[in-house]
Amino acid sequence: MTAPRHTQDPQNQFSLQEVARFYAQRAPKIRQSGAEWRGPCPLHAGEDDSFAVNSETGEWFCHSQCGCGGSIYDFEIRLRGMSFPEAAAEVRLVVGRSEWL
């Protein structure tokens, strides 16, 4: 399951710092590398830098076993097996936007 594309509401305008905080908590081995953050994909047991997050859009992609990507909501859905509403609530808590719940 992936996050519905029509959910890109104005409240989804997370700052770069908020997106970084989210991914740093979920994928602690990623490090900034130019215009991306790269590191091992937390969705499988790889050790290479196959996981990439675009620092401008916040979109992620695994260039290895997963071969998938998407928004921070899609990431939370895949990582934790949540529904979209659950993932949206969790992302907002992690980035400190619980007032949107």
KOLTITI-76396 format. One record per residue (C-alpha): x, y, z; residue in one letter. Coordinates in steps of 0.25 Angstrom, whole numbers, plus 5000, padded with zeros to 4 digits. Layout:
// residues N
XYZA/...
// end
This chain:
// residues 101
500050005000M/500550144997T/500050275001A/498950344993P/499550444984R/498350544986H/498850555001T/499850664998Q/499150765006D/499650895011P/499950835024Q/500950745018N/501950855016Q/503050805025F/504350875026S/505650815022L/505950805037Q/504650735040E/504950635028V/506350615033A/505850585047R/504850485042F/505850405034Y/506950415044A/506050345054Q/505650235045R/506950215037A/508050265047P/509150215038K/508850315027I/509750435024R/509750555015Q/510450535002S/510350654993G/508850684990A/508450544996E/508450475009W/509050325006R/509250205015G/508750065017P/507350035014C/506550015027P/505549925019L/506449815017H/507849765023A/508749835013G/510049905017E/510249985004D/509850125002D/508650084994S/507650165001F/507550314996A/506650435001V/506550554992N/506850675001S/505950764993E/504750684992T/504850585003G/504550464994E/505350344996W/505750224988F/506450094990C/507350054979H/507549914983S/506649804988Q/505449884990C/505449964977G/504350054983C/504250194988G/503250304991G/502850405001S/503150405016I/501750345018Y/502050235008D/503350205016F/502650195029E/501550105023I/502650005017R/503550015030L/502449995040R/501349925032G/500350035036M/499150095028S/499250225022F/498450305033P/499350235044E/500650265036A/500150415034A/499950425049A/501250365053E/502050445043V/501450575049R/501750525063L/503250495059V/503450635052V/502750705064G/501450745057R/500450675066S/499550805066E/499050745052W/498550625058L/
// end
